[in-house]
Amino acid sequence: MERKRKFWGWGIEGEGPSAEQAEGVAKLLSAGFGGVALERRDPPRIEDIELPAPRIAPPESLAEICSSDPRDRAGHSYGKSFRDVVRALRGEFPSPPDFVARPRSEAEVVSLLDWCSDSRAAAIPYGGGSSVVGGVETAAPGDYAGVVSIDLGRLDRVLEIDRISRAARIQAGVLGPSLEDQLRPHGLTLRHFPQSFEFSSLGGWIATRAGGHYATLYTHIDDFVESLRTVTPTGVMESRRVPGSGAGVSPDRLVIGSEGILGVIVEAWMRLQDRPGFRASTSVRFPGSDGFARGAEAVRALSQSGLFPSNCRLLDPTEALTSGAASAGEAVLVLGFESADHPLDAWMARAVECCRDAGGLISEGVVRTWTAAERGGGDRDGAAGAWRQAFLQAPYLRDLLVSMSVLVETFETAITWDRFKAFHRGVMSAASDAVKRICGAGSVACRFTHVYPDGPAPYYTLLAPARRGSELEQWAEIKAAASEAVLALGGTITHHHAIGRDHRPWYDRQRPDAFARALGAAKHELDPAGILNPGVLIDIE
């Protein structure tokens, strides 16, 4: 049986919580919201969706790779944000792409951009479609003749491996699982596992400066990029492949994080690593009303120790309880190390000392260490395993919650250690007040996704009962309140979710004006017709 991607939400049709699990989730949340009734909305059927007819037609030379199939067009209309899933569940697809193009080669990407430029059609680069900030939405602002979603999914191969330098030349459309499958026989890994790993692409990670597996040291995809090849409407741009360079402003840095407004990333040389053979993990409890603060102190000590744990995720009591990682009233630190070269006992022993100095308790009684041969399912046991499973299933659960008109949103940021306490207090207060005022009930939880010697990356999750039919308006109010607090208190509007369209109002205020002008000049030079992902990062003049 063919596994079909949902056109309206995350993942594969038929996967996710069972009916029994859904009923249990509804009862649990209803009780937490004070008895609010939660009724599940049935997902839409593609046969019931009415889409406007395509406004443009591809040239004969590109017709073979362009699709106007309703499922294709609906599935490429949105990403996977709360706002996207609400509209899709309602069956609202007013601005689908006129065509979905699936190029098989760089030459076809060039031809597609030529067609779009000549036809004044917006071109939206599309990797796995997992954007949660409106980054691939096809409702292009302006007087475009049409919109083409350029799906890079057919450019999905590892083309060349340099085992000596531990690097590979990889096509940008490859999704996470396929990339790792192609590297595994060579004993190599990119070791970049964002929560969207199953349905996100290498090019998407690079274009959005995605955060990945490592909680310290190698936190962003930036750290792994060796060189890039990008197709722009005015030509192909390729950077030189070297391990490091001081030759002026980096062309790679211009493209990394450009979110599809300057060109379409088609290939990248990526730095790889040997697959880990040694692992160590544990979880540390921080009970009491000051548990999260003491956990933060432990994480600061770890981040400044030079130990560089691969996993160092601190969950506040609400987050820990929700994921099943701890009992009520306990913050939990999920801590792990991995190496392809050496055992990790000494590293873990010192990390545990840092945690105990801050009042942490080793919740599982032992620190688990093992080699690849001994691994089995050990790394999924205990609190660390419970959190990991909850983390991977969260996108499927999110779709279920949205179908029940539960407002579920996340926002992530970064702040220096000296400002963290005041920042966290202010953000929690603003977000909690907004949730209670707008929805009447709900919760706000926090965890650290990544940590640095100079500060953490806090990730906040909101859950609240929304009024059916008013979900988007309530979401917008809460989103604005939280974002205003983040910016006012000195944080960044995003640490790894990107800007897209949802974060534009705050990004416009965060970035320096001179930089905005420089970025606009680069956009004009590389994309003079202004066709690439309009509305993202900057406006077209």
Buried (B, 14 or more C-beta within 10 A) or exposed (E): EEEEBBBBBBBEBEEBBEEEEBEEBBEEBBEBBEEBEBEBEEBBEBEEBEBEEBEBBBEEEBEEBBBBEBBBBBBBBBBBBBBBBBBBBBBBBEBBBBBBBBBEEBEBBBBBBEBBBEBBBBBBBBBBBBBBBBBBBBBBEEEBEBBBBBBBBBBBBBEEBEEEEBBBBBBBBBBBEBBBEBBEEBBBBBBBBBBBBBBBBBBBBBBBBBBBBBBBBBBBBBEBBBBBBBBBBBEEBBBEBEEEEEEEEBBBEBBBBBBBBBBBBBBBBBBBBBBBBBBBBBBBBBBBEEBBBBBBBBBBBBBBBEBBBBBBBBBBBBBBBBBEBBEEEBBBBBBBBBBBEEBBEEBBEEBBEBBEEBBBBBBBEEBBBBEEEEBEEBBEEBBBBBBBBBBEBBBBBBBBBBBBBBBBBBBBBBBEBEBBEEBBEBBBEBBBBBBBEBBEBBBBBBBBBBBBEEBBBBBBBBBBBBEEEBBBEBBEBBBEBBBBBBBEBEBBBBBBBBBBBBBBBBBBEBBEEEEBEEBBEBBEEBBEBBBBBBBBBBBBE
